[in-house]
Amino acid sequence: MRAVAVLAVFGNHLFNWPSGGFVGVDVFFVLSGFFITGLLIRERTTTGKLSFRYFYVRRVRRILPSAVLVLVATVVGSYLLFPAIRARETLVDALYAAIFVSNFRFEEIGADYFQRDQPPSPLQHYWSLSIEEQFYFVWPFLLVLIFALTRGLRRKGNAWTRQWALFSAMAVVVAASFVRAMLLSADEPNAAYFSTSTRVWELGVGALAAIAGPWLARMPSAVRPGLAYLGLAGVLGSLFLIDSTVQFPAPWAALPVLSTALVVASFHGAEVRGMFPLTNPVARFFGDTSYTLYLWHWPVIILLLTVIPKSPLFYGVSLALALGLTTVTYYFYENPIRKSDWLLDKPAPRDRRMPTLTTSSWALVGFLIFALIVVSILGVRFDDKRSIASHDDEELVDLGPCGGAAAMMDHRCELWNPDVPLTPGIDKFSKDGGKGTCWTAAKQELNSCTLGYKGDDATRIALVGDSHAQRLIDALSPFLIQNKWQLTTYVGWGCAWRDPPQASCKVAMADIQKELLAHPYDLVLTQSYRKYGGNAENYTKAWAPVAAAGSRIAVVEDNPEVSEDSLACLTRAFGGDVGDCGTSRAEALAHADPLVTSANLIVPAATVIDLTPYYCTANRCPSVIGNVIVYQDSGSHLTATYIRTLAPAIVDGVRRALGA
């Protein structure tokens, strides 16, 4: 089952197939809860006590050596291959992972709108290890408490009472966690995915299977293979029935979780028979090395993308590297340490009073010291780079007549001149975006700002939309006073101006609509992400009352979408010219902008500000235009630098919309 889990995760991460391969982590959770609980119960039953020291020694020897090795290797690889900012963030991720709280880190990043479209961390997969370790820190103490509370009943001959107490306690934990997962999955899926409280039920289901061992031992042998195959079918089915669109982890994770529990319970306490798919040599190899392969596969994929674009070569090298590193690590590093006497008590020699360390212990201690030194040095280097970047930001850069969007309008300009530095630099472009000012967070009340000219004769303009519209503030702000424009912002997470609104902006959109109707503006300027635009009719329904109240409406056609590969191309460690990076025009404009459709067909009086010629040539949309990097992230957000170069065209479009 570990083989099934790790191969499903690997396939999903490398090939995006199967669609539900990420549920392999849920399989791991069930198996961990099952094995750890069984180990603790057996120790308590056979010895009459639980040794926390030896429990955690076993966990450390099993988990820590390979985990630390991959962390250090990934940080070093990131320093060599990533831009400075991303490498430094990887170091921070490693520090969180080292103390098993990385799930909190990634939950926080995913909740930040302006971070969620950044490239994934090569250590993001450590979130599941963090949840498992957190479970290991709590569950043994709860077991001891239950054993203590039921000691008297056992002495009186009520042996089953303790069994029921254990089962009931874990059932309560499972039920509470599942309810929590259901509620949070519906409202905050990112938080639900990484939260310990919404995942404990999965480990708890495995624990229930272990606790039920004495009862499962009575199961007739004839039905065991059938139940095991039924469970295996459920797990395999979940790999294709589940995808990123379903509500997860609850309720959909219940399918792989319960199916896995059925497999492990089928032969609990009995000899495994007739399960060749799970007991053949290949399955055993991947099962034995599953932990190591899980650790290596994700950093290999993410780091390799900085060297090789996605292609048959990339897939082949990823497979070879991940499997090669796994095999070497498992047989020559992980297994020797796990089988050594490291951290175990040994009788001291009579002629020595000082304790001694084995060769493997010295090797690991030396490695950890080396790792600490390397990470510390890299941390200082990253801080130095950050300081340099901050200093550079203080200097204004004159882009010249061919800088940014202007290069698209002048055939004499080059889109990329290798003799001129990029602006923003490769180390900075991922942070050259919105800072959340005047921003309405998801499901929060409206946060609005008024900027620009304050006189009574001001031309009042409202800006309504999502994070793509929010970028327009950077372009318009320098021109507000001179044009006597007063700009009021109504921008937020998912705040496309439509009816019905998106769930993340439902609260704020009600207030936005009231403001637009109560105090008609000279112009309502709107823009939103074309990829998730929806139907034009939804926009017309929201716009019509405002237009009837006397406001003009102008749509800034959304910028083309950007492919992930075109962004990776910019940061490729050994790549070619950044001038070759870009997205095909067909892919970039594959989604028609429904706001334009609404403006052209349903609200004829509305103005469309089409800036597409500033983004795309006849067949491609370059990632670098006039030596300015166009996009900040995979969410197709423009860099603040590029949208400032678009300001003359945007200002001209606003003037036309106002009838000037």
Secondary structure, 3 states (H helix, E strand, C coil): CHHHHHHHHHHHHHHCCCCCHHHHHHHHHHHHHHHHHHHHHHHHHHHCCCCHHHHHHHHHHHHHHHHHHHHHHHHHHHHHHCCHHHHHHHHHHHHHHHCCCHHHHHHHHHHCCCCCCCCCCCCCCHHHHHHHHHHHHHHHHHHHHHHHHCHHHHHCCCHHHHHHHHHHHHHHHHHHHHHHHHHHHHHCHHHHHHCCCCCHHHHHHHHHHHHCHHHHCCCCHHHHHHHHHHHHHHHHHHHHHCCCCCCCCCCCCHHHHHHHHHHHHHCCCCCCCCCHHHHCHHHHHHHHCHHHHHHHHHHHHHHHCCCCCCCHHHHHHHHHHHHHHHHHHHHHHHHHHHCCCCCCCCCCCCCCCCCCCCHHHHHHHHHHHHHHHHHHHHHHHHHHHHHHHHHHHCCCCCCCCCCCCHHHHCCCCCCCCCCCCCECCCCCHHHCCCCCCCEECCCCCCCCEEEECCCCCCEEEEEEECHHHHCHHHHHHHHCCCCCEEEEEEEECCCCCCCCCCHHHHHHHHHHHHHHHHCCCCEEEEECCHHHCCCHHHHHHHHHHHHHCCCEEEEECCCCCCCHHHHHHHCCCCCCCHHHCEEEHHHHCCCCCHHHHHHHHHCCCCEEECCHHHCCCCCEEECEECCEECECCCCCCECHHHHHHCHHHHHHHHHHHCCC
